[in-house]
Amino acid sequence: MRREFSPSSWHDGGHAVDAAALDFAGAAGPLLGRLGNVTDTVAAPTTRTDAAVVQILVALNAAALQTVQGIADGLIAEGGVMAATGSAYERCEAANESLARAVGC
């Protein structure tokens, strides 16, 4: 496998990470949303145990949704940093080329 580091590879990688983050959140969010809806399993808790289980499942689901969103947000931030690295790399290379021309290379 060949690895190439260029401004465009950093930009492309950043966009790919962004897309993967959105895909992840888009797939996990609805799934967790369905799991958090316990009314189809326990329409009306009839015992204290049922009520406790429903409360726990709702709380766990909310925490899982928060975690998924946090992961997606972190990946999107990482993708943005990768794209910014590509831009900085591009500016650095342009400055290097300009300097090389100025000294006659």
N, C-alpha and C positions, 0 to 999 in steps of 0.2 A: 504494500500500500504506500502510495506516495503522499507526503504531506506538503502542502504549499502554504506559505504564509505571505499574504499580500493584502493590501487594503481591501480588495474585493472579497477575499476569503473571510476576513473579519466581518465585513458587512453582511455577507451571505450567511455566515454562521450565526450572527446576531439575529437576523430575520428568521432563521430556522428555529432558534431557541424560542423566540417570541411565538412563532406558530405552534410549536410543540406545547408551550405553556397554555395557550388558548385552547388547543385540542384537549389537553388534559383536564382543564377546568370545565370545558364544555361537555366532556364525557362523564366526569366524576360528579359534577354538580347535580344533574338530573337523577342519576342513580341514587345518590345519597338522599336527594329530596324524596324519592319514592320510598326509600327505606325508613325515612323519618315520619312518614305518614302511617301511623300504627292503627288508624281508625278502621282499616279494612281487616285487621287481625283482632283488635280489641275495640269494638265499636263503642262500648261504654263499660269502663272498668267496673266489675261487679264486686270485687274484693279489694282490700287494701293492698294486697300483693300485686294484683293487676294494675292498680293505680300507681304503685311505686315503680313497677316495671315500665309502664308507659312514660313516667317522668324521667326515668333513667335513659330510656331509648331516645326520647326527645332531646335531652341534654347531650348525650353522646353524639347524636346526629348533628346538633348545632356545632359542637366542637370539631367534628370531622369536616363539616362544611368550611369552618374557619381555617382549619389546617390546609385543606385543598386550596382555598383562596390564597393563603399565605405562601404556599409552595408556588402557585402560579405567579403571584406578584413577584416573588424572589427570582423566578426564572425570567420574567419579563425585564426586571431590573438588570439581570445578568446579560440578557440579549442587548439591552441598551448600552451597557458598558462595552460589550464586544464591538458594537457598531461605532461607538465613540473611539475605541482603540483603532479601528480601521481608518477613521477620519484623521486621527493624530498621526498614524503611520503614513498616510497619504501626504499630509503636510510636511512631515519630516523628510520623506523621500524627495518631495519637490524642492525643499530647501537644500538638501544634499546635492541634487542635480544642478541647481542654480549656482551653488558654491563651486562645484566641480567645473562648470563652464567658466566661471569668473577667474579661476586659477589656471585655465587653459587645458583642462582634461577633456 
